């Protein structure tokens, strides 16, 4: 019984460390520019902010992103800049986390392009 408890605790600690790694570690960061064509608050159990910019003519040149709830200024800016050319500063996580958004890309800053 003692060994099973230790194994269970070990597995629990490994799972917690894995989720912490996915949340805090970023795979990459960068900037993308394009026309903001969609931004919405969606979901059934977990409401997340999702958006999309068009970087060209074809469907394959779209950048789909998420915004965390704590980024109040970014959410406000994206709601105001609908249909305009924007530059998005973002970071990429290793995997998607369903309670934060549908994508691995999370926008941290928005600038309007002239």
N, C-alpha and C positions, 0 to 999 in steps of 0.2 A: 504493500500500500504506500509506503514511504517513497519508493522509486517512481511510482505512477504520479504522485503529487509533484515530485521534482521535475519530471518530464513535462507535465502540464504547465507548471510555472515557467519552465524554460521555453516552451513553445509560445506561451503568452507574451513573454518578454521579447522574443524574436519578432512576433507579429507587431507589437507596439513599436519596436525600433524600425521595422520595415515601413509602417505607415508614417512615422515621423520623417524618415528619409524621403518618402514620396512627397510629403507636404513641404518640407523645408529646402530640399536640394533642387537646384534648377539645372536643366540640361543645357540650355542656351538662352541667350537674350539678344535682342536686336530691335530693328525699326522696319516697319513696312508702311508704304503709302498707297493710297487709292481712294476711290469714292465710297463713302459710307452708304451702303444700300440697305442695311437692315440692322436694327438693334431692338431687342425685346427682352422682357422678363417672363420666363416660362418655366413650366414644371408642374407636377401634381403634388408630390410630397415635399420636394426640395426645389424652391424657386431659385433659378439662376439667371444671370444676365448673359445673353448670347448676342453676338453681332457678326457682321460680315462686311468686308470691303471688296470691291471689284478692282482688280489690278490690270485689267485689260478687257478685250472683247469677248473672249471665250469663257465658258463655264469653268474651265480648269484653272483660270487665273483668279480665283477667289480665295481670300484669306478669311477663315472662320476662326473666331476667338471668343473667349469668355472674359468676364470681369467679376472680381470678387465683390461681395456686398460691402466690404469695408472701404472700397475705393469710391467714396461718395462724389468727389469732384470729377472723376473719370466718367461715372454714370451720368452726371448732370451734363457734362460736355458732350458726350455721345448723343444724348437725347436732343441737344440743341444743334448739333452739327449734321443732322440727318440730310443726306443728299449732297454734302459738300466734300471736297477733297481734304483728306486728313492724313496725318502722319501718326502712326501708333507705335509707342514704345512698349515692348512686351518681354516676357520671359516664358520659357517653355519648361514644363515639368516632364519627368520621365514617363509618367502614366496619367490617365485621367482619374480624377477623384469625383465620383458622382454627386457628392453634396456641394461641390464647388463650381462645377460647370461641365459642359459636354465635350470640351476640347482640352488639349494640353497647353494651349497658348492663353496667357493671361495678360491683359493690357494694364499698364501701370500709369501711362501718361498719354494725353491726346493733344495734338497741335493741329490747327487749321492751316492748310496750305493755300497760298494765294492763287 
